[in-house]
């Protein structure tokens, strides 16, 4: 399997987070958990979709579960480690980590 280059800038990180949102919205198991943890749904989700802090929280959600990380990586053809790299490019990360 040919993997894409890792995420190296904020725009690419935001694009990956948007792909994660799509994956979450399409998954009947992930979506309720995501909505419960974030407390947002419907109009609020639409309003925050362009907010870099929110997109960082989306990647935080993905990173909580190795299986979810792998699904996103497989779906976007990136290495699983690239999800953490992408998260480091967005605001709101609690733990200082750089690739």
C-alpha positions as CSV (number, residue, x, y, z in Angstrom):
1,X,0.0,0.0,0.0
2,X,1.4,3.4,-1.0
3,X,0.9,5.9,1.8
4,X,0.6,9.7,1.3
5,X,3.3,12.0,2.7
6,X,2.6,12.9,6.4
7,X,0.7,16.0,7.3
8,X,3.2,18.8,7.6
9,X,1.1,22.0,7.8
10,X,-2.1,23.3,9.4
11,X,-4.1,23.3,6.2
12,X,-3.4,19.6,5.7
13,X,-4.2,18.9,9.4
14,X,-7.5,20.7,9.0
15,X,-8.3,18.7,5.9
16,X,-7.5,15.4,7.7
17,X,-9.8,16.5,10.6
18,X,-12.6,17.2,8.1
19,X,-12.1,13.7,6.7
20,X,-12.4,12.4,10.3
21,X,-15.7,14.3,10.7
22,X,-17.0,12.6,7.6
23,X,-15.9,9.2,8.9
24,X,-17.6,9.9,12.3
25,X,-20.8,11.1,10.8
26,X,-21.1,8.0,8.6
27,X,-20.5,5.6,11.5
28,X,-23.5,4.6,13.6
29,X,-21.3,3.6,16.5
30,X,-18.9,6.5,16.5
31,X,-21.4,9.3,16.0
32,X,-23.4,8.9,19.2
33,X,-20.2,8.7,21.3
34,X,-18.8,11.7,19.5
35,X,-22.0,13.8,20.0
36,X,-22.1,12.7,23.7
37,X,-18.5,13.6,24.4
38,X,-18.5,16.9,22.5
39,X,-22.1,17.9,23.5
40,X,-22.6,19.4,20.1
41,X,-25.0,18.3,17.4
42,X,-26.9,19.6,14.3
43,X,-26.5,23.4,14.0
44,X,-23.6,23.7,16.4
45,X,-21.7,21.0,14.6
46,X,-22.2,22.9,11.3
47,X,-21.3,26.2,12.9
48,X,-18.0,24.8,14.4
49,X,-16.8,22.8,11.4
50,X,-14.5,25.6,10.3
51,X,-13.1,26.2,13.8
52,X,-9.5,25.0,14.2
53,X,-10.0,24.3,17.9
54,X,-13.0,22.1,17.1
55,X,-11.1,20.3,14.4
56,X,-8.4,19.6,17.0
57,X,-11.0,18.2,19.3
58,X,-12.1,15.9,16.5
59,X,-8.6,14.5,16.1
60,X,-8.4,14.2,19.9
61,X,-11.5,12.0,19.7
62,X,-10.0,9.9,16.9
63,X,-6.7,9.5,18.9
64,X,-8.6,8.1,21.9
65,X,-9.0,4.7,20.1
66,X,-6.3,2.9,18.1
67,X,-9.0,1.2,15.9
68,X,-10.4,4.6,15.0
69,X,-7.0,6.0,14.2
70,X,-6.3,3.0,12.0
71,X,-9.6,3.4,10.2
72,X,-8.9,7.1,9.5
73,X,-5.4,6.2,8.4
74,X,-6.6,3.5,6.1
75,X,-9.4,5.7,4.6
76,X,-7.0,8.5,3.9
77,X,-4.0,6.4,3.0
78,X,-1.7,7.9,5.6
79,X,0.4,6.2,8.3
80,X,-1.4,6.1,11.6
81,X,1.3,8.2,13.2
82,X,0.4,11.0,10.8
83,X,-2.9,11.5,12.8
84,X,-0.9,12.5,15.9
85,X,1.3,14.8,13.7
86,X,-1.8,16.4,12.3
87,X,-3.1,17.0,15.8
88,X,0.1,18.7,16.8
89,X,-0.6,21.3,14.0
90,X,-3.9,22.4,15.4
91,X,-4.6,24.5,18.5
92,X,-5.8,23.2,21.8
93,X,-3.5,20.2,22.3
94,X,-3.1,19.6,26.0
95,X,0.2,17.7,25.9
96,X,3.1,19.3,24.3
97,X,4.3,16.9,21.6
98,X,6.1,17.6,18.4
99,X,6.9,15.1,15.6
